[in-house]
Amino acid sequence: MKVAMMRTYKSPGRLGRITSLVCNHYGLDFFFFNPEDVNFKTKTINGLFYINGRWRRQETGFPLAVDNEVTHDQAFMQALDKECYLTCHLIGSKHEVFERLRKAGGFEEVLIPYISVKSAKSIYDFMEEHGHTLLKPIVSNQGRNIYTVEFEKKGIMVHTDTTSEFMTKTEFNDFYKKILKPRVYIAQPFIQSKNSQGNPIDVRMHVRKNINGDWRNAAIYPRIGIGKGITSNISQGGGVSPLNSFLAAKYGDKWEEVRDRLFEVSSWFPKKFEELYDYDFDAFGIDFGLDENGKLWLFEVNTSPGVKYFVAEDAELRAQYLKHCAEKYGVNKEPYVKAEFKLH
């Protein structure tokens, strides 16, 4: 059975190499390609095959299943979707995701209250009810353009990862019009998710489907930001930590309770979240904050989670799910709902 990985970049890299080796273990014929390699007229792909320790280019037909990146070319994505099963789909903006969760119900124990920011006044009203407030754009940007705001005397303190600035209400109204309004923001209570040194932290649940199409944990790990910033996004610096030692340092004798809660949530959240959509997903990166009491608060859900620290664990499940999809949708031709590839 032929399967593939499609990315907009041209080098398969370490992930492509390890996925190819694992696919070979499962009897799959794996290759790598990017959109420029595809010829829909001849129904061929000029793909890269990993043969005897080297990537070699060969012309081949369409695979049964593709571990894909969602590109900005909607027409290309829809054309490729007609030829083979695509494992990765879009979930929508932060606002759309949290709206689905709120309307569906059943997520209240981890869902942070929020509003879609419509005006500076809507921020003031939210701060009156919830105090220190987080403002973040509805479209993910790797932790950038995020602010927290809080009342102070006759004005408002506006914090970023590196700065704090006092503004009068007149100045904040101007800040809203120039900075916040054009990007479209949501407001949430600011969860103090920090380690003992005051650095921002969250816990990433990296989940993928296995050879049976069931959700499994590829990795659950704390991410620690640098300094006293707002986010722990490691693309901007910071790092990761082993889960058990991190929880023991933060929660003492109660660390096992927090760990068990993390694994308990990971056992039901991916499946329940996927059920909010008409089509299937292959992987999620689910980010939770942890407050001082060890309570979990959902920060964000992402598709195509990064694999920098867990390439082998991810590649094993990735190859397994490609085999599952190739058999189910390619060989057995089971029907499935095709997704629209509309970027936000």
C-alpha positions as CSV (number, residue, x, y, z in Angstrom):
1,M,0.0,0.0,0.0
2,K,1.3,3.4,-1.0
3,V,1.2,6.3,1.5
4,A,2.8,9.7,1.6
5,M,3.6,12.9,3.4
6,M,2.9,16.3,1.7
7,R,4.5,19.5,2.9
8,T,5.1,22.9,1.3
9,Y,8.8,22.7,2.1
10,K,11.0,20.6,-0.1
11,S,13.1,18.6,2.4
12,P,11.6,15.6,4.2
13,G,13.8,16.2,7.2
14,R,14.1,14.0,10.2
15,L,10.4,13.5,10.6
16,G,10.0,12.3,7.0
17,R,13.0,10.0,7.3
18,I,11.8,8.3,10.6
19,T,8.2,8.1,9.3
20,S,9.5,6.4,6.2
21,L,11.4,3.8,8.3
22,V,8.4,3.1,10.5
23,C,6.1,2.8,7.4
24,N,8.5,0.3,6.0
25,H,8.1,-1.7,9.2
26,Y,4.4,-1.8,8.6
27,G,4.8,-2.9,5.0
28,L,3.9,0.6,3.5
29,D,5.5,2.1,0.5
30,F,6.1,5.7,1.7
31,F,7.2,8.8,-0.2
32,F,7.4,12.6,0.4
33,F,6.3,15.3,-1.9
34,N,5.3,19.0,-2.1
35,P,2.6,20.7,-4.2
36,E,5.0,21.5,-7.1
37,D,5.6,17.7,-7.5
38,V,1.9,17.0,-8.4
39,N,0.6,16.7,-11.9
40,F,-3.2,16.3,-11.8
41,K,-3.5,15.9,-15.6
42,T,-1.3,12.8,-15.7
43,K,-2.3,11.8,-12.2
44,T,1.3,11.4,-11.2
45,I,3.6,12.7,-8.4
46,N,7.4,13.2,-8.7
47,G,8.0,12.0,-5.2
48,L,11.0,11.3,-2.9
49,F,11.5,7.7,-1.7
50,Y,13.9,6.8,1.0
51,I,16.0,4.0,-0.5
52,N,19.2,2.6,1.1
53,G,19.7,5.6,3.3
54,R,19.2,8.2,0.6
55,W,16.2,10.2,-0.8
56,R,15.7,9.3,-4.5
57,R,13.1,10.9,-6.7
58,Q,10.7,8.7,-8.7
59,E,7.5,9.4,-10.6
60,T,4.6,7.5,-9.1
61,G,0.8,7.5,-8.9
62,F,-1.4,8.9,-6.2
63,P,-1.1,7.2,-2.8
64,L,-4.0,5.8,-0.8
65,A,-3.5,8.2,2.1
66,V,-1.5,11.4,2.7
67,D,-0.2,12.9,5.9
68,N,-0.8,16.5,4.7
69,E,-0.1,20.1,5.5
70,V,-3.0,22.3,4.8
71,T,-1.8,24.9,2.3
72,H,-3.2,28.3,1.4
73,D,-4.1,26.9,-2.1
74,Q,-7.7,25.8,-1.5
75,A,-8.1,24.6,-5.1
76,F,-5.0,22.4,-4.8
77,M,-6.2,20.9,-1.5
78,Q,-9.6,20.0,-2.9
79,A,-8.1,18.5,-6.0
80,L,-5.7,16.4,-3.9
81,D,-8.6,15.4,-1.7
82,K,-10.4,13.9,-4.7
83,E,-7.5,11.6,-5.4
84,C,-6.5,10.3,-1.9
85,Y,-7.5,10.4,1.7
86,L,-6.0,13.4,3.6
87,T,-5.4,13.0,7.3
88,C,-5.2,16.6,8.5
89,H,-8.0,19.2,8.4
90,L,-8.7,22.6,9.8
91,I,-10.5,23.3,13.1
92,G,-11.2,27.0,12.6
93,S,-10.1,30.1,14.6
94,K,-9.8,30.3,18.4
95,H,-13.2,32.0,18.5
96,E,-14.8,29.3,16.4
97,V,-13.3,26.5,18.5
98,F,-14.4,28.0,21.8
99,E,-17.8,28.6,20.4
100,R,-18.2,25.0,19.4
101,L,-17.0,23.9,22.9
102,R,-19.4,26.3,24.6
103,K,-22.5,25.4,22.5
104,A,-21.8,21.6,22.7
105,G,-21.6,21.5,26.5
106,G,-19.7,18.9,28.4
107,F,-16.4,20.9,28.5
108,E,-17.3,23.2,31.3
109,E,-14.7,21.7,33.7
110,V,-11.8,22.9,31.5
111,L,-13.3,25.8,29.6
112,I,-12.3,29.3,30.5
113,P,-15.1,32.0,30.2
114,Y,-14.5,34.3,27.3
115,I,-16.1,36.9,25.1
116,S,-15.5,38.1,21.6
117,V,-14.2,41.7,22.0
118,K,-16.5,44.2,20.2
119,S,-15.3,47.4,21.8
120,A,-13.1,48.9,24.5
121,K,-16.2,49.0,26.7
122,S,-16.7,45.3,26.3
123,I,-13.1,44.8,27.7
124,Y,-13.9,47.2,30.6
125,D,-17.1,45.3,31.5
126,F,-15.3,41.9,31.3
127,M,-12.5,43.2,33.6
128,E,-15.1,44.5,36.1
129,E,-16.4,40.9,36.3
130,H,-13.2,38.9,36.1
131,G,-10.4,41.2,37.0
132,H,-7.0,40.6,35.3
133,T,-7.9,39.8,31.7
134,L,-6.1,38.1,28.8
135,L,-6.5,39.5,25.3
136,K,-5.5,37.3,22.4
137,P,-6.2,37.3,18.6
138,I,-8.7,34.8,17.3
139,V,-6.1,33.6,14.8
140,S,-3.2,31.8,16.3
141,N,0.2,33.4,15.9
142,Q,2.6,31.3,18.1
143,G,1.9,33.3,21.2
144,R,2.5,36.7,19.6
145,N,0.3,39.9,20.0
146,I,-1.1,38.7,23.3
147,Y,-1.8,41.2,26.1
148,T,-3.1,41.2,29.7
149,V,-4.9,44.1,31.1
150,E,-5.9,45.1,34.6
151,F,-7.4,48.2,36.3
152,E,-4.9,50.4,38.3
153,K,-6.0,53.6,40.0
154,K,-7.4,55.9,37.3
155,G,-6.3,53.8,34.3
156,I,-5.3,50.4,33.0
157,M,-2.0,48.5,33.0
158,V,-1.3,46.8,29.7
159,H,1.2,43.9,29.8
160,T,3.1,42.0,27.1
161,D,5.7,39.3,27.5
162,T,8.4,42.0,27.9
163,T,6.7,45.3,28.8
164,S,4.1,46.9,31.1
165,E,2.6,50.3,30.3
166,F,0.1,52.4,32.2
167,M,-2.7,53.9,30.0
168,T,-5.5,56.3,30.8
169,K,-8.9,55.2,29.4
170,T,-8.5,57.7,26.6
171,E,-5.1,56.2,25.7
172,F,-6.5,52.6,26.0
173,N,-9.5,53.5,23.7
174,D,-6.9,54.6,21.1
175,F,-4.9,51.5,21.7
176,Y,-8.0,49.4,21.1
177,K,-8.8,51.2,17.8
178,K,-5.2,51.0,16.4
179,I,-4.0,47.6,17.7
180,L,-6.8,45.3,18.9
181,K,-9.8,46.1,16.6
182,P,-8.0,45.4,13.3
183,R,-7.0,41.9,14.4
184,V,-10.2,40.8,16.2
185,Y,-9.6,39.6,19.8
186,I,-11.2,37.5,22.5
187,A,-11.0,38.2,26.2
188,Q,-10.6,35.6,29.0
189,P,-9.8,35.7,32.7
190,F,-6.0,35.6,33.0
191,I,-5.1,32.2,34.5
192,Q,-1.9,32.5,36.6
193,S,-0.2,29.4,35.1
194,K,3.4,29.8,36.4
195,N,6.2,27.8,37.9
196,S,7.8,28.5,41.3
197,Q,10.2,31.0,39.5
198,G,7.3,33.0,38.1
199,N,7.9,31.8,34.5
200,P,4.7,31.1,32.4
201,I,3.9,27.4,31.9
202,D,1.4,25.3,30.2
203,V,1.1,21.5,29.5
204,R,0.9,20.3,25.9
205,M,-1.1,17.1,25.3
206,H,0.3,15.8,22.0
207,V,-2.2,13.2,20.9
208,R,-2.4,11.1,17.7
209,K,-4.5,8.2,16.3
210,N,-3.0,4.8,16.2
211,I,-3.2,1.8,13.9
212,N,-6.8,1.2,15.0
213,G,-7.9,4.8,14.6
214,D,-8.0,5.3,18.4
215,W,-6.5,8.3,20.2
216,R,-3.3,7.8,22.0
217,N,-0.8,10.1,23.8
218,A,2.4,10.7,21.9
219,A,3.6,12.9,24.7
220,I,2.4,15.0,27.6
221,Y,4.9,17.6,28.7
222,P,5.2,21.0,30.4
223,R,6.4,24.0,28.4
224,I,8.2,26.7,30.2
225,G,8.6,30.3,28.9
226,I,11.5,32.6,29.6
227,G,11.2,35.4,32.1
228,K,7.9,36.8,33.5
229,G,6.1,36.8,30.2
230,I,2.5,35.9,29.4
231,T,2.9,32.8,27.2
232,S,5.1,29.7,27.3
233,N,5.3,29.4,23.5
234,I,8.7,27.7,23.0
235,S,9.0,29.1,19.4
236,Q,9.9,32.4,21.2
237,G,12.3,30.8,23.7
238,G,12.0,28.6,26.7
239,G,11.9,24.8,26.8
240,V,10.2,21.7,28.0
241,S,10.4,19.5,31.1
242,P,9.8,15.9,32.2
243,L,6.2,15.8,33.4
244,N,6.6,14.0,36.8
245,S,9.5,16.0,38.1
246,F,7.9,19.2,37.1
247,L,4.6,18.4,38.8
248,A,6.4,17.2,41.9
249,A,8.3,20.5,42.2
250,K,5.2,22.6,41.7
251,Y,2.6,20.6,43.7
252,G,4.5,18.6,46.2
253,D,2.6,15.7,47.7
254,K,-0.4,16.4,45.4
255,W,1.6,16.0,42.2
256,E,0.2,12.5,41.4
257,E,-3.4,13.8,41.6
258,V,-2.6,16.5,39.0
259,R,-0.8,14.0,36.8
260,D,-3.7,11.5,37.0
261,R,-6.1,14.3,36.1
262,L,-4.0,15.2,33.0
263,F,-4.1,11.6,31.8
264,E,-7.8,11.3,32.6
265,V,-8.6,14.4,30.5
266,S,-6.4,13.1,27.7
267,S,-8.5,9.9,27.7
268,W,-11.8,11.7,26.7
269,F,-11.0,15.2,25.4
270,P,-9.7,14.3,21.9
271,K,-12.5,12.0,21.0
272,K,-15.2,14.4,22.4
273,F,-13.6,17.4,20.6
274,E,-13.4,15.5,17.3
275,E,-17.1,14.7,17.6
276,L,-17.9,18.4,17.2
277,Y,-16.8,18.1,13.5
278,D,-18.2,16.1,10.6
279,Y,-14.8,14.9,9.5
280,D,-11.9,13.1,11.2
281,F,-8.6,14.4,12.5
282,D,-5.2,12.7,12.9
283,A,-3.6,14.7,15.7
284,F,-4.2,17.5,18.2
285,G,-1.9,19.7,20.3
286,I,-4.0,20.6,23.3
287,D,-2.6,23.2,25.6
288,F,-3.8,23.5,29.3
289,G,-2.9,26.0,31.9
290,L,-2.4,24.8,35.5
291,D,-3.4,27.1,38.3
292,E,-2.0,27.0,41.9
293,N,-4.6,24.4,42.9
294,G,-3.7,22.1,40.0
295,K,-6.9,22.8,38.1
296,L,-6.7,22.4,34.3
297,W,-7.8,25.3,32.1
298,L,-8.0,24.9,28.3
299,F,-5.8,27.4,26.6
300,E,-5.9,26.3,23.0
301,V,-6.4,23.3,20.5
302,N,-4.1,23.0,17.5
303,T,-3.9,20.6,14.6
304,S,-0.4,19.6,13.2
305,P,1.3,19.9,16.6
306,G,5.1,20.5,16.6
307,V,7.3,17.4,17.0
308,K,10.7,18.9,17.8
309,Y,11.1,17.0,21.1
310,F,9.2,13.8,20.3
311,V,9.9,13.0,16.7
312,A,10.2,9.2,17.1
313,E,7.1,8.8,19.3
314,D,5.1,11.0,16.9
315,A,6.4,9.2,13.7
316,E,5.4,5.8,15.1
317,L,1.8,6.8,15.6
318,R,1.8,8.8,12.3
319,A,2.8,5.7,10.3
320,Q,0.3,3.6,12.1
321,Y,-2.6,5.9,11.3
322,L,-1.5,6.1,7.6
323,K,-1.8,2.4,7.5
324,H,-5.2,2.5,9.1
325,C,-6.4,5.2,6.6
326,A,-4.9,3.4,3.6
327,E,-6.8,0.2,4.5
328,K,-10.0,1.8,5.5
329,Y,-10.5,4.5,2.9
330,G,-8.1,3.4,0.1
331,V,-8.5,-0.4,0.0
332,N,-11.9,-0.9,1.5
333,K,-13.4,2.3,0.1
334,E,-15.3,3.2,3.2
335,P,-17.2,6.5,2.8
336,Y,-16.2,9.6,4.7
337,V,-17.0,13.3,4.9
338,K,-14.7,15.5,2.8
339,A,-13.7,18.7,4.6
340,E,-13.5,22.2,3.1
341,F,-10.0,23.6,3.2
342,K,-10.8,27.3,4.0
343,L,-8.0,29.1,5.8
344,H,-8.9,32.0,8.1
